[in-house]
Structures are given as structure tokens and as C-alpha cells.
């Protein structure tokens, strides 16, 4: 019986003794050995009574075994629910309860913290460590290396991904087999991946970027991955000569640029560098091209949709933009109040429609109706505009919009001015409560290493370039901006930190 996602990504490799994962110890795991491991996990799930349609939550470190758990879920028809390894026990409790997970797999070191949560939710608990050991592997290891694939259809659920939850409770985005497979097929074509590609993989695999983009594309293209546990600059520089492509978040590239060993010669053989999950500064684009001769390809995606847009493989990869809608994705910029499509050049909310768009939020029908229109367009919550060349520019999140004295203020516009100032590495602009204006603007500035930015000069430059209502009422210097594990600036934390700045 057919199982499109498993058959297309995994099953086709069952007899291939070709390298799939190049590991830190210098060994390689073949496609066939990987699928043998996945089949053993699938038998283990069956032995535990976890079956088709059940949810399986994992909070485990990156390893070949962790990736095989994903493959086993697809083969078994189990809904895979990867959780950020940084979540606390309290946070994990919410995900387990909300999803009604039948099984939770955690790192052995976290078992004592999570056992009471599992018992309270009548959820089974097994362990799997970064070294591949744990109770789950002990159960799986002696079981057969072949498993009869469970039949599934394109519209059947394959995974839940929970949103980051910076405002309110996290929402479980329900992703179907076709959501994942269609996006992988499109990206493989658009980014020209093939069997000769060796992807340098240093991303986490609890997130769509490292799991459903990087891994699925590599499997579909019949390529291989240098599978690193995490970003380590020394390891990246050491393994780069064996790679043809790399996917990363902006901090990967800024950290490489800070190392004199990262040279044009070291990167000369590379085919493609891709960046996403957080905005890439124009300065980083330009520094990277000056250093290596390569232009980073920036794209735009979301938990609910996987990838929506991409700068072109051939053609101008424009700094400050995320390119064009993917071939099977429709994109429009609309008026938040009316939903009417806006002319190019005007800022509005970004909406997308396509086979990549999720099915809805788990057990949140009202929230689904708010954000997923009846005609299939998803209201992303991002604000943007389409420029005069047709490229999409993202100016921020809808929730980051600042309304001060009745004026709409888009933080990205102010951040661009601040980032261009001498001695400034990066910035974040947020709105905080103000007794007269309702909200007002503050700017948080991170200095370049060894620099002391002249705040008076920065204020003068802002006053020259921007209307008065956009001027930050205060500039604050910080050593670093708060970020989540994927490199996104957590503006909600900044708003909380400075919420009383103008009170009293």
C-alpha cells in the first residue's frame, strides 16, 4: 500500500549502500543502514502500542538515531512531534497534554524531570541520548530491520510543529504528507539539489529548517549530509572542503566571517549557501560576498507553511529581500483591516496559499478560522511589501507594529538606519507603553566588537532620515540581543524588559 512521504523520501533508498550521513567521528552511515535502524524503531513503537494516527513527542538531542525516529514515524503513520531541546519540563508538559501524545521520548538526563508529567497524562516515556543509547534503542535494537510500511494518503497528518508561542500559548500546526512532500519537491528543483550534493548540516532537527527542509531535500535528491550535532565553527571550517552546500541561520554566517580561516579559497568549491529562520542583515550579505565571492540565497518560511519564497538560484539575490513566491505558492500583500490586495510598494500583511500550507491548528478551530481563510490563503502575521522588481521585503511581524500617537511605525525601517551607523553591529526596535502616545519607540543597539557607538551622532542621523514620529525616544546599548535557538530576535522579551521605561 502507498505511503507517499515514506515511499518518496525513504523507501526508495532501502537497498542503497551509498553514504547518507557523514558523522563527526569520520564514519558514514549508509542509506540502507539508516532505514534498517528506522525499521527497528517502527517495530519498537508497535511493541509499545503506539500506532497510526497517534502522536509521538520527542525532546532529544540531534543524532542519526533521532533522525531515524522521524523516519520510523512516517513509515508507521505516527504523527511526529519534535520539541525544542531547550524547553523546560513545564513547557513540555503543555505540549504532551495538548497533543495527547501516546509516547514521549526524552534524553536520559531529563527522565526524572519528565516522568511525573508522562504519568499525569497517561503517556509512555522512553529515553534516547545523543550517543544513540537509551531505553528506546535497547527495545528496538534486537527487532527486525524490515517493517511493513503503513498505508497513508497525501492528506493524512505527518507531523505537528508547535509555534514558538511568543504571544499566548503555542499552537500545534498540523502538517500533512503532501505539505511536506510538495515543498521538498519544489525546493529540490528550485535550488538544484542532486545526488552529488553533500549538505553541511549543523542545524537542529526539531525545527522545520533542519528537519523538513534540509533533510527532506537531501533524501529526495539522493544526496548526503555531513551531520554535525550543532554549529561549531572549528568543525564547520574543518568539514567545509567535503561539502557542496550549506544551510544556516544568519549567526552561522556572521560567526564564520569573524574567523580569518574562512577564506575565499576555502569556500571556492561550494555550490550554494542558504540562509533563513531569521533576517539576514544586508551588511552580512555584502561582507560574505566580498570575502567568498558567493551571494547567500535567502528564503522565507514558517512553521505553518515550510518554505514560501526564495531568492533566485540564477539571477540577482537581493539583500534585504526574500525573493519571489515559489512556483506552486501564491502570495499577496493585503490590507489588515479589509483583506483587500494592496498595490506593489505598499506595506500590508503577507498571505500565502499552496500545497505547502498546513491543515490548521490542533484543537484550535477558532484560531484556525482567524488565520486560515476559507479560500485557502493563510494570514502569516508578517508585514511586507513587494518592491519595484517584484521581490518580497519583510518589514516585521504584525504584532511588532508600533502605533504611536495614531501613526503606524514599522521597526524594520528604523533598524535599517540604526544598523548603518558607525560602530553598530545590529539593532532591534520595539514599542513600549507611553503615557502620552500610547506607545513610543525605543532602539536597542549592539555595538561592534571593541566599538563604542556615538549615540548623539546616531540620533542626529535618525532625525535627518526619518520623520519625527519614528525617532526612538531612547537608545539602549546591549552586548547582545535575546534570541531563540533558531536565531530569531525575541522582541517580546525586550518589550517586557523595558515596559515601565516611561511609566510614572
C-alpha positions as CSV (number, residue, x, y, z in Angstrom):
1,X,0.0,0.0,0.0
2,X,1.2,3.5,-0.7
3,X,2.7,5.9,1.8
4,X,3.7,8.9,-0.4
5,X,6.0,10.6,2.1
6,X,7.8,7.4,3.1
7,X,8.0,5.9,-0.4
8,X,9.4,9.0,-2.0
9,X,11.8,10.2,0.7
10,X,12.9,7.0,2.5
11,X,11.7,3.7,0.9
12,X,13.5,4.3,-2.4
13,X,16.8,4.0,-0.6
14,X,16.2,0.7,1.1
15,X,18.8,-1.2,-0.9
16,X,21.3,1.6,-1.4
17,X,24.7,1.2,0.3
18,X,25.6,4.7,-0.6
19,X,26.6,7.2,2.2
20,X,23.7,9.2,3.7
21,X,25.2,10.7,6.9
22,X,28.9,11.5,7.4
23,X,29.4,11.6,11.1
24,X,31.7,13.6,13.4
25,X,33.8,10.5,14.1
26,X,34.7,10.1,10.5
27,X,32.4,7.2,9.9
28,X,29.5,7.1,7.4
29,X,26.0,5.7,7.8
30,X,24.6,4.3,4.5
31,X,21.0,4.8,3.3
32,X,20.3,1.1,3.9
33,X,21.7,1.1,7.4
34,X,19.7,4.2,8.3
35,X,16.5,2.6,7.1
36,X,17.3,-0.6,8.9
37,X,17.6,1.5,12.1
38,X,14.3,3.2,11.3
39,X,12.5,-0.1,10.8
40,X,13.7,-1.3,14.3
41,X,12.3,1.8,15.9
42,X,9.0,1.3,14.0
43,X,8.8,-2.2,15.5
44,X,9.5,-0.8,18.9
45,X,6.7,1.7,18.6
46,X,4.3,-1.1,17.6
47,X,5.5,-3.1,20.6
48,X,4.7,-0.2,22.9
49,X,1.2,0.0,21.4
50,X,1.8,3.3,19.5
51,X,0.0,3.1,16.2
52,X,-1.2,5.0,13.2
53,X,-2.6,8.5,14.0
54,X,-1.1,8.6,17.5
55,X,1.2,11.4,18.4
56,X,4.8,10.8,19.3
57,X,6.6,13.6,21.0
58,X,10.4,13.8,21.1
59,X,12.7,16.1,23.1
60,X,16.0,14.5,22.2
61,X,19.5,15.6,21.1
62,X,20.5,15.5,17.4
63,X,21.8,12.1,16.3
64,X,21.4,9.6,13.5
65,X,19.0,7.7,15.8
66,X,16.9,10.8,16.4
67,X,16.6,11.3,12.7
68,X,15.6,7.6,12.3
69,X,12.8,8.1,14.8
70,X,11.3,10.6,12.4
71,X,11.6,8.1,9.5
72,X,10.0,5.4,11.7
73,X,7.1,7.6,12.5
74,X,6.5,8.3,8.8
75,X,6.7,4.6,8.0
76,X,4.3,3.7,10.8
77,X,1.8,6.5,10.1
78,X,2.5,8.0,13.5
79,X,2.3,11.8,13.8
80,X,5.8,13.1,14.7
81,X,6.1,16.0,17.2
82,X,9.6,17.3,17.6
83,X,10.2,19.6,20.6
84,X,12.9,22.2,21.2
85,X,15.6,20.7,23.4
86,X,15.7,23.9,25.3
87,X,12.1,23.6,26.6
88,X,11.7,23.2,30.4
89,X,9.7,20.4,31.9
90,X,6.8,22.8,32.5
91,X,6.8,23.7,28.8
92,X,7.0,20.1,27.7
93,X,4.0,19.3,30.0
94,X,1.8,21.7,27.9
95,X,2.8,20.0,24.6
96,X,2.3,16.5,25.9
97,X,-1.1,17.4,27.4
98,X,-2.3,19.4,24.4
99,X,-1.2,16.8,21.8
100,X,-2.4,13.8,23.9
101,X,0.9,12.2,22.9
102,X,0.9,8.4,23.3
103,X,4.7,8.3,23.7
104,X,7.3,10.9,24.9
105,X,10.9,10.2,24.1
106,X,13.4,12.3,26.0
107,X,17.1,12.5,26.8
108,X,18.1,10.1,29.6
109,X,19.2,13.1,31.7
110,X,15.7,14.5,31.6
111,X,13.8,11.4,32.5
112,X,13.5,12.2,36.2
113,X,12.1,15.6,35.4
114,X,9.5,14.3,32.9
115,X,8.3,11.0,34.4
116,X,5.6,12.7,36.6
117,X,4.4,14.7,33.5
118,X,4.2,11.5,31.5
119,X,2.3,9.7,34.2
120,X,-0.1,12.5,34.7
121,X,-1.0,12.4,31.0
122,X,-1.0,8.6,30.7
123,X,1.8,8.9,28.3
124,X,4.5,6.3,27.9
125,X,8.1,7.6,28.5
126,X,11.3,6.2,26.8
127,X,14.8,7.6,26.5
128,X,17.2,8.2,23.7
129,X,20.5,10.1,24.2
130,X,22.8,12.0,21.9
131,X,25.0,8.8,21.7
132,X,22.0,6.9,20.4
133,X,21.7,4.9,23.6
134,X,18.7,4.7,25.9
135,X,15.7,2.6,26.7
136,X,14.1,3.1,23.3
137,X,17.2,1.8,21.4
138,X,17.5,-1.1,23.8
139,X,14.0,-2.1,22.9
140,X,14.5,-1.5,19.2
141,X,18.0,-3.0,18.7
142,X,17.0,-6.7,18.6
143,X,13.9,-6.2,16.5
144,X,13.8,-6.8,12.7
145,X,15.4,-4.4,10.3
146,X,12.4,-4.6,8.0
147,X,8.9,-3.1,8.7
148,X,5.8,-3.3,6.6
149,X,5.0,0.4,5.7
150,X,1.6,1.6,6.8
151,X,-0.6,3.0,4.1
152,X,-1.2,6.7,4.2
153,X,-2.7,9.3,1.9
154,X,-1.5,12.7,0.8
155,X,-3.9,14.5,3.2
156,X,-3.1,12.4,6.2
157,X,-1.2,14.1,9.0
158,X,2.5,13.5,9.2
159,X,3.7,16.0,11.9
160,X,2.8,18.6,14.4
161,X,5.0,21.6,14.8
162,X,4.3,23.9,17.6
163,X,4.7,27.6,17.1
164,X,7.2,29.5,19.2
165,X,4.5,30.9,21.4
166,X,5.9,34.4,21.9
167,X,2.3,35.7,22.4
168,X,-0.1,33.3,24.2
169,X,0.0,29.6,24.1
170,X,1.9,27.7,21.4
171,X,-0.3,26.4,18.6
172,X,0.1,22.9,17.1
173,X,0.4,23.3,13.3
174,X,-0.9,20.2,11.6
175,X,1.2,19.2,8.6
176,X,0.1,16.6,6.1
177,X,2.2,14.3,4.0
178,X,1.6,16.5,0.9
179,X,2.5,19.7,2.8
180,X,6.0,18.2,3.5
181,X,6.5,16.3,0.2
182,X,5.3,19.0,-2.2
183,X,7.6,21.6,-0.5
184,X,10.6,19.2,-0.7
185,X,10.0,18.5,-4.4
186,X,9.7,22.2,-5.2
187,X,12.8,23.3,-3.3
188,X,14.9,20.4,-4.7
189,X,14.1,21.7,-8.2
190,X,14.4,25.4,-7.4
191,X,17.7,25.1,-5.5
192,X,19.1,22.4,-8.0
193,X,19.9,19.7,-5.4
194,X,21.0,16.3,-6.9
195,X,22.8,13.1,-5.9
196,X,26.2,14.8,-6.0
197,X,25.3,17.3,-3.2
198,X,26.8,17.0,0.2
199,X,25.0,19.2,2.6
200,X,26.8,20.6,5.6
201,X,24.1,20.1,8.3
202,X,24.7,21.9,11.6
203,X,21.0,22.9,12.2
204,X,18.8,21.4,15.0
205,X,16.3,18.8,13.8
206,X,13.4,19.9,16.0
207,X,12.6,22.7,13.6
208,X,11.3,22.9,10.0
209,X,14.6,24.3,8.7
210,X,16.9,21.4,9.8
211,X,14.3,18.7,9.5
212,X,11.7,19.2,6.8
213,X,13.9,21.4,4.5
214,X,17.4,20.2,4.8
215,X,16.8,16.5,5.5
216,X,13.8,16.0,3.1
217,X,15.6,17.7,0.3
218,X,18.7,15.6,0.7
219,X,16.7,12.4,0.8
220,X,14.7,13.4,-2.3
221,X,17.8,14.4,-4.2
222,X,19.6,11.1,-3.2
223,X,22.4,13.2,-1.7
224,X,24.2,13.0,1.6
225,X,24.8,15.2,4.7
226,X,27.7,16.0,6.9
227,X,25.7,15.6,10.1
228,X,27.1,17.7,12.9
229,X,25.5,17.8,16.4
230,X,25.4,21.6,16.4
231,X,27.1,24.7,14.9
232,X,30.8,24.6,15.9
233,X,32.9,27.0,13.9
234,X,36.0,24.8,14.0
235,X,34.0,21.8,12.8
236,X,32.4,23.8,10.0
237,X,35.7,25.1,8.8
238,X,37.2,21.6,9.0
239,X,34.4,19.9,7.1
240,X,33.6,22.6,4.5
241,X,36.0,21.2,1.9
242,X,34.0,18.0,1.8
243,X,30.6,19.8,1.3
244,X,28.9,21.3,-1.7
245,X,26.1,23.2,0.0
246,X,25.2,24.6,3.4
247,X,22.0,25.8,5.1
248,X,22.2,28.0,8.1
249,X,20.8,30.8,10.2
250,X,22.4,34.3,10.0
251,X,24.5,33.8,13.1
252,X,26.2,30.9,11.3
253,X,27.5,33.2,8.6
254,X,28.4,36.1,10.9
255,X,30.5,33.8,13.1
256,X,32.3,32.3,10.1
257,X,33.0,35.9,8.9
258,X,34.6,36.6,12.2
259,X,37.2,33.9,11.6
260,X,40.2,34.6,9.4
261,X,40.4,31.0,8.4
262,X,37.1,31.4,6.5
263,X,38.6,32.5,3.2
264,X,37.7,32.7,-0.5
265,X,39.8,29.7,-1.2
266,X,38.1,27.6,1.5
267,X,34.6,28.4,0.0
268,X,35.6,28.4,-3.7
269,X,34.3,24.9,-4.4
270,X,30.9,25.4,-2.8
271,X,27.8,25.4,-4.9
272,X,25.3,27.1,-2.6
273,X,24.9,28.9,0.8
274,X,21.3,29.3,2.0
275,X,20.1,31.4,5.0
276,X,16.8,31.5,6.8
277,X,14.8,31.4,10.0
278,X,15.8,35.0,10.8
279,X,16.5,38.1,8.7
280,X,20.0,38.3,7.2
281,X,21.5,41.8,7.5
282,X,22.4,43.5,4.2
283,X,25.8,44.1,5.7
284,X,26.3,40.4,6.2
285,X,25.3,39.7,2.6
286,X,27.9,42.2,1.3
287,X,30.7,41.1,3.7
288,X,30.1,37.4,2.7
289,X,30.2,38.2,-1.0
290,X,33.4,40.3,-0.5
291,X,35.0,37.5,1.4
292,X,34.0,34.5,-0.6
293,X,32.6,35.6,-3.9
294,X,29.3,33.8,-3.1
295,X,26.0,35.5,-2.6
296,X,23.9,33.9,0.1
297,X,20.5,32.8,-1.0
298,X,17.9,34.0,1.5
299,X,14.4,32.5,1.6
300,X,11.3,32.8,3.7
301,X,9.3,30.1,5.5
302,X,7.1,29.5,8.6
303,X,6.2,26.7,10.9
304,X,2.7,26.5,9.3
305,X,3.9,26.5,5.7
306,X,7.5,25.3,5.4
307,X,9.0,27.5,2.6
308,X,7.0,30.2,0.8
309,X,9.6,32.2,-1.2
310,X,13.2,32.2,-2.3
311,X,15.7,34.5,-3.9
312,X,16.6,33.1,-7.4
313,X,19.2,30.4,-8.0
314,X,20.0,32.2,-11.2
315,X,19.7,36.0,-11.2
316,X,20.0,38.7,-8.6
317,X,19.9,37.6,-4.9
318,X,18.9,40.9,-3.4
319,X,20.0,41.8,0.1
320,X,17.1,42.8,2.3
321,X,14.6,40.6,0.4
322,X,13.4,37.1,0.5
323,X,12.9,36.8,-3.3
324,X,9.8,35.6,-5.1
325,X,7.0,33.2,-4.3
326,X,7.9,29.5,-5.0
327,X,6.4,28.1,-8.3
328,X,3.5,26.4,-6.6
329,X,2.8,29.1,-4.0
330,X,0.5,32.1,-4.4
331,X,1.5,35.2,-2.4
332,X,-0.2,38.6,-1.9
333,X,0.1,41.6,0.4
334,X,-3.2,42.7,1.8
335,X,-4.8,45.4,4.0
336,X,-5.1,44.0,7.5
337,X,-8.5,45.7,8.0
338,X,-10.2,44.7,4.8
339,X,-8.2,41.9,3.3
340,X,-8.0,43.7,0.0
341,X,-4.9,43.2,-2.1
342,X,-2.6,46.2,-1.9
343,X,-0.6,47.7,-4.8
344,X,3.1,46.9,-5.1
345,X,5.2,49.1,-2.8
346,X,2.6,49.4,0.0
347,X,3.1,47.6,3.3
348,X,0.5,45.1,4.4
349,X,0.1,41.6,5.8
350,X,1.5,38.7,3.8
351,X,-0.8,35.9,2.8
352,X,0.1,32.7,1.1
353,X,-1.7,29.8,-0.5
354,X,-0.4,26.5,-1.8
355,X,0.1,22.8,-1.2
356,X,2.7,23.7,1.5
357,X,0.1,25.4,3.7
358,X,-0.9,23.5,6.8
359,X,-4.2,21.9,7.6
360,X,-5.0,24.0,10.7
361,X,-4.1,24.3,14.4
362,X,-4.7,21.2,16.6
363,X,-7.8,21.6,18.7
364,X,-8.0,25.4,18.0
365,X,-10.8,25.7,15.4
366,X,-11.3,29.4,16.2
367,X,-7.7,30.3,15.8
368,X,-7.6,28.3,12.6
369,X,-10.6,30.3,11.2
370,X,-8.9,33.6,12.2
371,X,-5.7,32.8,10.3
372,X,-6.6,30.4,7.5
373,X,-9.2,31.8,5.1
374,X,-11.9,29.7,3.5
375,X,-10.3,30.2,0.1
376,X,-7.0,28.6,1.4
377,X,-5.0,31.8,2.0
378,X,-3.0,31.8,5.3
379,X,-2.5,35.1,7.0
380,X,1.1,34.8,8.0
381,X,1.2,37.6,10.6
382,X,4.2,39.0,8.8
383,X,4.2,42.5,7.3
384,X,5.8,43.2,4.0
385,X,5.8,44.8,0.6
386,X,6.5,43.8,-3.0
387,X,9.2,46.1,-4.4
388,X,9.6,47.6,-7.9
389,X,11.4,44.5,-9.1
390,X,8.8,42.0,-7.7
391,X,10.9,40.9,-4.7
392,X,9.2,40.5,-1.3
393,X,10.6,42.6,1.5
394,X,9.6,41.7,5.1
395,X,9.3,44.7,7.4
396,X,8.4,42.8,10.6
397,X,5.7,40.9,12.4
398,X,2.2,42.3,12.7
399,X,2.5,42.0,16.5
400,X,5.7,44.1,16.3
401,X,3.9,47.0,14.6
402,X,4.2,50.1,16.8
403,X,1.3,52.5,16.9
404,X,2.4,55.8,18.4
405,X,0.1,58.8,18.6
406,X,-2.1,57.2,15.9
407,X,0.9,56.6,13.5
408,X,1.9,53.2,12.2
409,X,5.6,52.6,12.7
410,X,7.4,49.7,11.1
411,X,10.5,48.7,13.2
412,X,12.5,47.4,10.2
413,X,12.7,50.9,8.7
414,X,14.3,52.3,11.8
415,X,16.5,49.3,12.3
416,X,17.9,49.8,8.8
417,X,19.0,53.3,9.7
418,X,20.5,52.2,13.1
419,X,22.3,49.2,11.6
420,X,24.1,51.5,9.1
421,X,25.6,53.7,11.8
422,X,29.4,53.5,12.6
423,X,30.1,51.1,15.4
424,X,26.7,49.4,15.3
425,X,26.6,45.6,14.7
426,X,22.9,45.2,14.8
427,X,19.7,46.7,16.4
428,X,16.2,46.0,17.4
429,X,13.4,48.5,17.6
430,X,10.3,47.9,19.8
431,X,7.3,49.8,21.1
432,X,6.8,50.3,24.8
433,X,3.9,51.9,26.8
434,X,4.0,55.7,26.9
435,X,1.6,58.0,28.8
436,X,1.0,60.5,26.0
437,X,1.4,58.5,22.8
438,X,0.1,55.1,23.9
439,X,3.3,53.5,22.6
440,X,6.6,55.0,21.8
441,X,9.8,53.8,20.0
442,X,13.0,52.6,21.7
443,X,16.1,51.3,19.9
444,X,18.3,48.6,21.3
445,X,21.8,48.8,19.8
446,X,24.5,46.1,19.9
447,X,28.0,47.6,19.3
448,X,30.6,46.1,17.0
449,X,33.4,44.3,18.9
450,X,35.6,47.0,20.5
451,X,33.4,49.9,19.4
452,X,31.5,52.5,21.4
453,X,28.8,53.9,19.2
454,X,28.2,57.7,19.5
455,X,24.5,57.8,20.5
456,X,24.3,61.6,19.8
457,X,25.6,61.1,16.3
458,X,23.1,58.1,15.8
459,X,20.2,60.3,16.9
460,X,21.2,63.1,14.6
461,X,21.3,60.6,11.6
462,X,17.9,59.2,12.5
463,X,16.5,62.7,12.8
464,X,17.9,63.6,9.4
465,X,16.5,60.4,7.7
466,X,13.2,59.7,9.4
467,X,10.0,61.6,10.3
468,X,9.9,62.8,13.9
469,X,7.2,60.3,15.0
470,X,9.6,57.4,14.1
471,X,12.5,58.7,16.2
472,X,13.5,56.4,19.1
473,X,12.8,58.1,22.4
474,X,15.7,56.3,23.9
475,X,18.7,54.3,22.6
476,X,19.9,51.4,24.8
477,X,23.2,49.7,24.4
478,X,23.3,45.9,25.0
479,X,26.1,43.4,24.4
480,X,23.7,41.0,22.6
481,X,20.1,40.7,21.6
482,X,18.0,37.9,23.1
483,X,17.4,35.2,20.5
484,X,15.7,31.8,20.4
485,X,17.5,28.7,19.2
486,X,16.9,29.5,15.6
487,X,18.5,32.9,15.8
488,X,15.3,35.0,15.8
489,X,15.3,38.1,18.0
490,X,12.9,37.7,20.9
491,X,11.3,41.2,20.8
492,X,8.7,40.1,23.3
493,X,11.4,39.8,25.9
494,X,12.7,43.3,25.1
495,X,9.2,44.7,25.3
496,X,8.8,43.1,28.7
497,X,12.2,44.3,29.9
498,X,11.5,47.9,29.1
499,X,7.7,48.1,29.6
500,X,8.0,50.5,32.5
501,X,10.7,52.8,31.0
502,X,8.3,55.7,30.6
503,X,5.8,55.0,33.4
504,X,5.4,57.3,36.3
